[in-house]
Amino acid sequence: MLFSYQWLKTYVPSIPEPNILKEELTRRSVEVESIADAYPLMRDIIVAEVRAVDRHPDADRLVVCNVYDGKNEIQVVCGGSNVRAGMRVALAPVGATVQWHGEGEPIVLEKAKIRGLESFGMICSTSEIGLAGIFPPHEREVFDLSGTQAAPGAPLAQALNMHDYIVDIDNKSMTHRPDLFSHRGLAREIAAVFNLEMHLAEVEDTIGNVPAMHSVVEDAEACRRYRLIELEVTVAQAPEIVRNRLQLCGIKSINNVVDITNYILLEYGQPVHAFDAEKVSGDMIVRRARTGEKIETLDHETHELTPDVLVIADTEKPRAIAGIIGGVDSAITESTKRVYLEVAHFDAVVTRKASQHVGVRTDGVLRWEKGPSEELPTYSAPATVELLKQYADAKVLRAIDVYPKKRVQQSVEVAQSAIARLVGISIPLEESAQMLTRLGCVVVTKKDGFTVTPPWFRMDLNIQEDVIEEVVRMYGIHRIPEQYLRGELRVAVVDPEVALQRRVREQLALMKYSELYSYSFYGDVQLKRYDIASEPHVEILNPLSDDLKYLRVSLLPNMLNTVVRNSVHEGVLNCFEIGHVYFADREVRQLAIVTTGSNAFRRLRGIVEQLLTTLTVPYHSSVVNQSLGQSSLCPFWQWYEGAQALEYRSGTEILGTIGELAAPVASRIKMKYECAFATLSIPQMVHDEAITKTIRIPSEFPALPLDLSLVVPESVAWGEVERVARVHGGVLLQNIELKDIYTGAPLEKGTKSFLFRLEFQAQDHTLAMNEMEEWRDQFVAECSKKFGAILRDNA
Amino acid sequence: MKLKLNNESLAQLQKEIDDALVGARTTEDVDAVRVQYLGRKNGVLTEALKSLKDLGLEEKKVFGPLLNDLKNRIEEQLTRAEHALDVDQSAARDLTLPGIVPETGHLHPMTLVQHELMDIFRSMGFMIVEGPELDQEFYNFESLNIPKTHPARDIQDTFFIKTPITRKEKRDLPKTGWVMRTHTSNMQVRIMEEYGAPLRCVVPARVFRNESTDASHEHTFYQFECFVVDEKINIGNLLWTIQEIFRQLYKKDVKVRLRPGYFPFTEPSFEPDMSCVFCDGVGCRVCKYTGWVEMGGSGMIHPNVFKAAGFPEGKYTGFAFGMGMSRLAMLKYGLPDVRLFMDSDLRILKQF
């Protein structure tokens, strides 16, 4: 919200300098965004006297003036229709900053040639120096200062006696302080913070001394107070001071009645509405709108209403959306003679919801949604009437104040020990009491604390902690010293999944995999691309877009999209992501790993197994083939090439799976490379993680390699051969390494050979040749029995 | 010299060659070793390989691979030794040649910041949890003194869930709806219920806001929130903790100032500002020439939050401090756009 520094100063005469005000207020009260010159465009402008005016020889609408700037006579070419000799004008000399016709970026004036004649400055209209709101310009007329006494050469600001700063305060920083959304409120706060004298006399409330009028409040919760005053008025232009202050605070001037309601808004924080009494029929009624009722508001928008919206209606129809905006039919116009002035209190939630419903946000809504005091009209109504009397020849005819439940401020008990406990230092009771008194509280000191009754305008002091906050900020938060945390030395619990996640990330990075993050959401496009049903998905009620309406049930769809996007510049890549996947009945952390490029599956298998080994998660793997009717919990068979996955289990539970990306999916997502992916369950890994690890002590005896080439039918999987070797190999077999798979001549068709190396080693002796031979013979015999394998002589 | 074929002799041979190469000073020395062992005529190893053909099939199978392995190994060794001497003698050494950069994996910058924070908090005795991202409105709002009518619960800020959620929860709250958590504060009451007091906890995690994205807004971003509960936790403790975290994070004597603020779940509430670590308070773009950088929100835990957790009235005090981890990462790495985090462009990620 914008405040006028000079206006505040009328209440707090010794208000600090702007820079101190900004600093201290920000530290103790609200966040001051800036305090800036209110009339930046007046800065370079001086008063000048027009000494002579001649027609421009080459332009009908221009004149050439001789202008006295207090020192010299200079030539200025001017287009103003009202320029005449002897006139005092606002002169922008060369080098001054002005705004052409009040629009666009300000520019710096230079010496110019206008239609062949030199011009050493500009005679300004009010719009060029930012004063159009206060002194509305007539078309093509320059600002006539003849009425002022100022001598040529004097700064314009001085001549007009207009010096001010605009204090801009961040609304968010006072969202809990409805009282501060007004000049009087902020002035009170400033006086309290700086401990200064203030002049805030209230206008005596004499409105009641007139005949009563009739008004009905149907919803007394939504409208806790309804003050209506009927007045005779004369509509005209508002006085300069009102127009000036409105403009400074960013409100457009309309006429005296409307301007005064807005002035009260700025002064008291009280939204006031005036109806043209001639345009409404019967009593004013505060009620819920009926479904389907319509109103055209001041902004010429027509709104269809529902009972969610509170309206002010007459016997005919809604005349205003309560607290938000008036109807256009009953607006104040130049011909208005009689007004109903509404100074009410509307409920914060009702007003906010209604504002959202009709899509209108006004200065009124801004105040109501903060929840000001029901007592406010007690002070703001007489002040409004007083201004109308002064500036609109107002005469009060009738009035009513529907206020069945008068607000009473509840007092709060505060223990001295509670202050010390929460703040960490002891603040003398007397000092605390004084600070609270400065804020307007009534403080009754007791032996071990005090009873605090907040002033009528403070709605936010309801519990002890609220009061302590006031003490703290008035005392100065910067005076509180830091204090070590003290307490039992406990070993901190780390969520085991969070801990494991970290090890996973670090291990994968070591193995040259890079981490991606992707969104938790996707939409129907993704479902289609990845051929997944919408069924298992949790859906968002109000997604940002259709592409973000489902919660992911797997990391892969979004992640694979990212992989494809990155492939454009990276080529093949290795990456992983850890994140949550969501279901109606659970939420699980998942690890997904993706690799692209040749040999993707075998490389990824190596990564997964190395990872599990490092994490000490015991595992065994098996091929699951959906087309053979082998079931698995995995619901996404359509992603696995050949409907085959390698499944990892620890015990009976599934740790995860690896597969190759199915061709149809790859083509839909434009994946150009061979691609393999794995998904693993973080909680399952945590569950199965072993505390101990078995280390193989290197034997002191030499290891013997044995290279074998085994010819088997093509249908035999390596894993089967390997299993025989391992079962058969016992403790002596240290390692099996598959070196080559060969098909083609001279092998028979339908067969292939595995070339592999076995490594044997005993812990307690040097292996003898015959031990190895014996082993090999048995192994080959077993293989030939099982798969019809033949040993190929590779000697 | 004829080599007897057994494991010991092969090991012995390897050792001999190792010794010979250690003594080699010139390429001629290396050549001599090569001739002695791998020479086409009388090389010890060459001879041994030749003799393989005289062995029985069984022995061949065993010693064939052994000898071949040894030969390959020795050849590589000799080449290396030769190369080393070669380079040594030449004047062609050029240390300005570029390094051959190894391929490495990369952790996401948010992960790096998260790990750093976890280390700091752990050293200060804070427990670390992440919690659910899809949570009950009760934990995200009501328990934090944010009633149904509060502006923070307006539909435009929160992702509400349409699908009925059937999760089993410890606390029976049949009427509550579900939302994507809008802040990490959703863990305050959950943790208090689970662990009781005293408590030191930090929650570094993913949160969601229903708002359109631009350079400084994302619907998916990261926050961390720490809170401490004990019988005598005070504002001084809050100040020390925030200050200490930033001191550890920026490895500088950072100052923190608390300004009055407002949050429903703390009372009093404070907005912490950190003295700008980028210009040491002189004024720069990061601190908008104020010398101070806004760092999230904080305050003393509101009594209604303790009440929601079922703690006895007045028994405990506590503080909470939270801020955007995304913001922290942006400050730390000078990233201009919050969307970079979720965009996952490897050209950027690989710089971490």
HADDOCK unambig.tbl for C-alpha pairs under 7 A between the chains (distance, minus, plus):
assign (segid A and resid 26 and name CA) (segid B and resid 259 and name CA) 6.96 0.50 0.50
assign (segid A and resid 27 and name CA) (segid B and resid 259 and name CA) 5.20 0.50 0.50
assign (segid A and resid 27 and name CA) (segid B and resid 260 and name CA) 6.89 0.50 0.50
assign (segid A and resid 28 and name CA) (segid B and resid 259 and name CA) 6.62 0.50 0.50
assign (segid A and resid 28 and name CA) (segid B and resid 260 and name CA) 6.21 0.50 0.50
assign (segid A and resid 29 and name CA) (segid B and resid 260 and name CA) 6.02 0.50 0.50
assign (segid A and resid 173 and name CA) (segid B and resid 261 and name CA) 6.01 0.50 0.50
assign (segid A and resid 173 and name CA) (segid B and resid 262 and name CA) 6.82 0.50 0.50
assign (segid A and resid 176 and name CA) (segid B and resid 262 and name CA) 6.80 0.50 0.50
assign (segid A and resid 349 and name CA) (segid B and resid 149 and name CA) 6.24 0.50 0.50
assign (segid A and resid 421 and name CA) (segid B and resid 232 and name CA) 6.15 0.50 0.50
assign (segid A and resid 421 and name CA) (segid B and resid 234 and name CA) 6.38 0.50 0.50
assign (segid A and resid 422 and name CA) (segid B and resid 233 and name CA) 6.76 0.50 0.50
assign (segid A and resid 422 and name CA) (segid B and resid 234 and name CA) 4.56 0.50 0.50
assign (segid A and resid 422 and name CA) (segid B and resid 235 and name CA) 6.31 0.50 0.50
assign (segid A and resid 423 and name CA) (segid B and resid 234 and name CA) 5.20 0.50 0.50
assign (segid A and resid 423 and name CA) (segid B and resid 235 and name CA) 5.02 0.50 0.50
assign (segid A and resid 423 and name CA) (segid B and resid 236 and name CA) 6.74 0.50 0.50
assign (segid A and resid 424 and name CA) (segid B and resid 234 and name CA) 5.11 0.50 0.50
assign (segid A and resid 424 and name CA) (segid B and resid 235 and name CA) 6.20 0.50 0.50
assign (segid A and resid 424 and name CA) (segid B and resid 236 and name CA) 5.82 0.50 0.50
assign (segid A and resid 465 and name CA) (segid B and resid 267 and name CA) 5.83 0.50 0.50
assign (segid A and resid 465 and name CA) (segid B and resid 268 and name CA) 6.43 0.50 0.50
assign (segid A and resid 466 and name CA) (segid B and resid 267 and name CA) 6.31 0.50 0.50
assign (segid A and resid 466 and name CA) (segid B and resid 268 and name CA) 6.54 0.50 0.50
assign (segid A and resid 469 and name CA) (segid B and resid 267 and name CA) 6.85 0.50 0.50
assign (segid A and resid 469 and name CA) (segid B and resid 268 and name CA) 4.72 0.50 0.50
assign (segid A and resid 473 and name CA) (segid B and resid 260 and name CA) 6.71 0.50 0.50
assign (segid A and resid 477 and name CA) (segid B and resid 258 and name CA) 6.48 0.50 0.50
assign (segid A and resid 478 and name CA) (segid B and resid 257 and name CA) 6.64 0.50 0.50
assign (segid A and resid 480 and name CA) (segid B and resid 236 and name CA) 6.26 0.50 0.50
assign (segid A and resid 481 and name CA) (segid B and resid 236 and name CA) 5.67 0.50 0.50
assign (segid A and resid 482 and name CA) (segid B and resid 236 and name CA) 4.27 0.50 0.50
assign (segid A and resid 482 and name CA) (segid B and resid 237 and name CA) 6.06 0.50 0.50
assign (segid A and resid 482 and name CA) (segid B and resid 239 and name CA) 5.33 0.50 0.50
assign (segid A and resid 482 and name CA) (segid B and resid 240 and name CA) 4.68 0.50 0.50
assign (segid A and resid 483 and name CA) (segid B and resid 236 and name CA) 4.72 0.50 0.50
assign (segid A and resid 483 and name CA) (segid B and resid 237 and name CA) 4.77 0.50 0.50
assign (segid A and resid 483 and name CA) (segid B and resid 240 and name CA) 5.58 0.50 0.50
assign (segid A and resid 484 and name CA) (segid B and resid 237 and name CA) 5.76 0.50 0.50
assign (segid A and resid 484 and name CA) (segid B and resid 240 and name CA) 6.09 0.50 0.50
assign (segid A and resid 485 and name CA) (segid B and resid 237 and name CA) 5.57 0.50 0.50
assign (segid A and resid 490 and name CA) (segid B and resid 125 and name CA) 6.70 0.50 0.50
assign (segid A and resid 491 and name CA) (segid B and resid 125 and name CA) 6.38 0.50 0.50
assign (segid A and resid 492 and name CA) (segid B and resid 122 and name CA) 6.68 0.50 0.50
assign (segid A and resid 492 and name CA) (segid B and resid 125 and name CA) 5.25 0.50 0.50
assign (segid A and resid 492 and name CA) (segid B and resid 126 and name CA) 5.45 0.50 0.50
assign (segid A and resid 492 and name CA) (segid B and resid 127 and name CA) 4.49 0.50 0.50
assign (segid A and resid 493 and name CA) (segid B and resid 127 and name CA) 4.64 0.50 0.50
assign (segid A and resid 493 and name CA) (segid B and resid 128 and name CA) 6.49 0.50 0.50
assign (segid A and resid 494 and name CA) (segid B and resid 127 and name CA) 5.39 0.50 0.50
assign (segid A and resid 494 and name CA) (segid B and resid 128 and name CA) 4.73 0.50 0.50
assign (segid A and resid 494 and name CA) (segid B and resid 129 and name CA) 6.41 0.50 0.50
assign (segid A and resid 495 and name CA) (segid B and resid 128 and name CA) 6.01 0.50 0.50
assign (segid A and resid 495 and name CA) (segid B and resid 129 and name CA) 5.18 0.50 0.50
assign (segid A and resid 498 and name CA) (segid B and resid 129 and name CA) 6.98 0.50 0.50
assign (segid A and resid 509 and name CA) (segid B and resid 104 and name CA) 6.84 0.50 0.50
assign (segid A and resid 509 and name CA) (segid B and resid 105 and name CA) 4.05 0.50 0.50
assign (segid A and resid 509 and name CA) (segid B and resid 106 and name CA) 5.51 0.50 0.50
assign (segid A and resid 509 and name CA) (segid B and resid 107 and name CA) 6.49 0.50 0.50
assign (segid A and resid 510 and name CA) (segid B and resid 104 and name CA) 6.74 0.50 0.50
assign (segid A and resid 510 and name CA) (segid B and resid 105 and name CA) 5.98 0.50 0.50
assign (segid A and resid 511 and name CA) (segid B and resid 105 and name CA) 6.50 0.50 0.50
assign (segid A and resid 512 and name CA) (segid B and resid 103 and name CA) 6.54 0.50 0.50
assign (segid A and resid 512 and name CA) (segid B and resid 104 and name CA) 4.52 0.50 0.50
assign (segid A and resid 512 and name CA) (segid B and resid 105 and name CA) 3.60 0.50 0.50
assign (segid A and resid 513 and name CA) (segid B and resid 105 and name CA) 4.39 0.50 0.50
assign (segid A and resid 513 and name CA) (segid B and resid 106 and name CA) 6.65 0.50 0.50
assign (segid A and resid 514 and name CA) (segid B and resid 105 and name CA) 4.66 0.50 0.50
assign (segid A and resid 514 and name CA) (segid B and resid 106 and name CA) 4.40 0.50 0.50
assign (segid A and resid 514 and name CA) (segid B and resid 107 and name CA) 5.95 0.50 0.50
assign (segid A and resid 515 and name CA) (segid B and resid 106 and name CA) 6.07 0.50 0.50
assign (segid A and resid 515 and name CA) (segid B and resid 107 and name CA) 5.09 0.50 0.50
assign (segid A and resid 515 and name CA) (segid B and resid 108 and name CA) 5.40 0.50 0.50
assign (segid A and resid 516 and name CA) (segid B and resid 108 and name CA) 6.44 0.50 0.50
assign (segid A and resid 516 and name CA) (segid B and resid 344 and name CA) 5.46 0.50 0.50
assign (segid A and resid 517 and name CA) (segid B and resid 342 and name CA) 5.55 0.50 0.50
assign (segid A and resid 517 and name CA) (segid B and resid 344 and name CA) 5.94 0.50 0.50
assign (segid A and resid 518 and name CA) (segid B and resid 342 and name CA) 5.51 0.50 0.50
assign (segid A and resid 519 and name CA) (segid B and resid 342 and name CA) 6.82 0.50 0.50
assign (segid A and resid 538 and name CA) (segid B and resid 163 and name CA) 5.40 0.50 0.50
assign (segid A and resid 539 and name CA) (segid B and resid 161 and name CA) 6.06 0.50 0.50
assign (segid A and resid 539 and name CA) (segid B and resid 162 and name CA) 5.49 0.50 0.50
assign (segid A and resid 539 and name CA) (segid B and resid 163 and name CA) 5.47 0.50 0.50
assign (segid A and resid 540 and name CA) (segid B and resid 159 and name CA) 6.43 0.50 0.50
assign (segid A and resid 540 and name CA) (segid B and resid 160 and name CA) 5.81 0.50 0.50
assign (segid A and resid 540 and name CA) (segid B and resid 161 and name CA) 4.48 0.50 0.50
assign (segid A and resid 540 and name CA) (segid B and resid 162 and name CA) 5.30 0.50 0.50
assign (segid A and resid 541 and name CA) (segid B and resid 160 and name CA) 5.35 0.50 0.50
assign (segid A and resid 541 and name CA) (segid B and resid 161 and name CA) 5.11 0.50 0.50
assign (segid A and resid 541 and name CA) (segid B and resid 162 and name CA) 4.55 0.50 0.50
assign (segid A and resid 542 and name CA) (segid B and resid 159 and name CA) 6.01 0.50 0.50
assign (segid A and resid 542 and name CA) (segid B and resid 160 and name CA) 6.27 0.50 0.50
assign (segid A and resid 543 and name CA) (segid B and resid 159 and name CA) 6.59 0.50 0.50
assign (segid A and resid 544 and name CA) (segid B and resid 210 and name CA) 6.42 0.50 0.50
assign (segid A and resid 566 and name CA) (segid B and resid 345 and name CA) 6.40 0.50 0.50
assign (segid A and resid 566 and name CA) (segid B and resid 346 and name CA) 6.49 0.50 0.50
assign (segid A and resid 584 and name CA) (segid B and resid 164 and name CA) 6.81 0.50 0.50
assign (segid A and resid 584 and name CA) (segid B and resid 165 and name CA) 4.53 0.50 0.50
assign (segid A and resid 584 and name CA) (segid B and resid 166 and name CA) 5.51 0.50 0.50
assign (segid A and resid 584 and name CA) (segid B and resid 167 and name CA) 6.51 0.50 0.50
assign (segid A and resid 585 and name CA) (segid B and resid 165 and name CA) 6.25 0.50 0.50
assign (segid A and resid 585 and name CA) (segid B and resid 166 and name CA) 4.78 0.50 0.50
assign (segid A and resid 585 and name CA) (segid B and resid 167 and name CA) 4.23 0.50 0.50
assign (segid A and resid 586 and name CA) (segid B and resid 167 and name CA) 5.81 0.50 0.50
assign (segid A and resid 706 and name CA) (segid B and resid 62 and name CA) 6.28 0.50 0.50
assign (segid A and resid 773 and name CA) (segid B and resid 58 and name CA) 6.83 0.50 0.50
assign (segid A and resid 795 and name CA) (segid B and resid 61 and name CA) 6.84 0.50 0.50
